[in-house]
């Protein structure tokens, strides 16, 4: 399908078309397309921009990652398809950041393809292609992690992660930063620091703050995250937007 | 993937897995998967259950369909994949109900596959495989309808329909019943009777009422539908849920 740049939803249609292509190439699985749709709906409800509260969460996330002993970002097929370049730039801004391929629907071939997509975008040494370690209490495939990556990490950035795995990481004592547009998802609810923002905007926001802080962010315990109020803020934004849209649609709709 | 029945999201995971399978078989297109995700987001916000107001809409829908001279249900790839059996049962409860294949992304092969999936589930004589008629003012493929089905119908039940087509049906003077989880979608806004509920729950609800009424629903003009207040109720449900969840999330999260 050809897209006109003047279409009111050009940006989201372009992302959709790109993801559908990635699905045809096998980088993204069907479940990943469904997840994208959920995210789109929440992004629409959040106004398709970074809210002040999400901006705050992204600034905190940059501090957590810079101060971490062993920070890691977990990358699945959707993240690789939508934001491989942003992941590479984030790693450049946070040199200790490990990048680990982490697939819910894992096959050796998909793991290699995701790693290749990351390398092409400039990621150094992606982990997780042949993961030898395991997270306890998760079904087989989804438990596999890299012994140099998530297993030993203290701070995990998990964009578009599933709820079970987020909860499992927290039980292991990791500090978890999620990126998820659904403030009611189990991932957002379980994360220590939930970033409720669209993937590329969130990664860009974290990176900008990391670049700004450069060497100045000291080590030591990270600042506290007001997880509950970050989520409540997102829910409030959605609520206000729905009310505004409802008022608009009442005006528009002529009875017949 | 094996799913545990005890998983907190068993039902929606099962639906998702079924749709992903249908996509692998070509019954569902990538855009249909993304659309499913958008619906899921609204189902989250509605609490993943039929609201009293949606129940009311489903009861009315049953009356409209029973009293119609020529009722039709329009079936796309997602509907066939998710609810072919429910469609067949609905047709059994409403014997005049025609079932028409109606694809946004139409190829002759997909139309045949959708019709076959319906027949396997028990639908009698699905229409729309070789549609010869057209709805005016719609781009080519999406305008095609069956001369024995939608073209001559007085009441159209359109689950998961796109906004342009819903509006076109209304301009033709059809009474349109939509099933769409987004109360602000152009489809919900354009429908005479918007059912804001998940597809299988909605079809099941309409069928139950049709069975209950059996022969007792008289012919003649259908009762009026309070479309505006049905949509307002759905938005109100979401509003209350968002407020409740926001309050809970502020209370719940002890910082760690």
Interface residues (C-beta under 8 A of the other chain):
Chain A: X16 X19 X20 X23 X24 X29 X30 X31 X33 X34 X35 X36 X37 X38 X39 X40 X41 X42 X45 X105 X139 X163 X182 X183 X184 X186 X189 X192 X224 X225 X226 X227 X228 X229 X231 X232 X235 X236 X238 X239 X242 X243 X245 X246 X249 X250 X252 X253 X255 X256
Chain B: X1 X2 X8 X9 X16 X17 X19 X20 X23 X24 X30 X31 X33 X34 X35 X36 X37 X38 X39 X40 X41 X42 X44 X45 X170 X182 X183 X184 X189 X192 X227 X228 X231 X232 X235 X238 X239 X242 X243 X245 X246 X247 X249 X250 X251 X252 X253 X255 X256
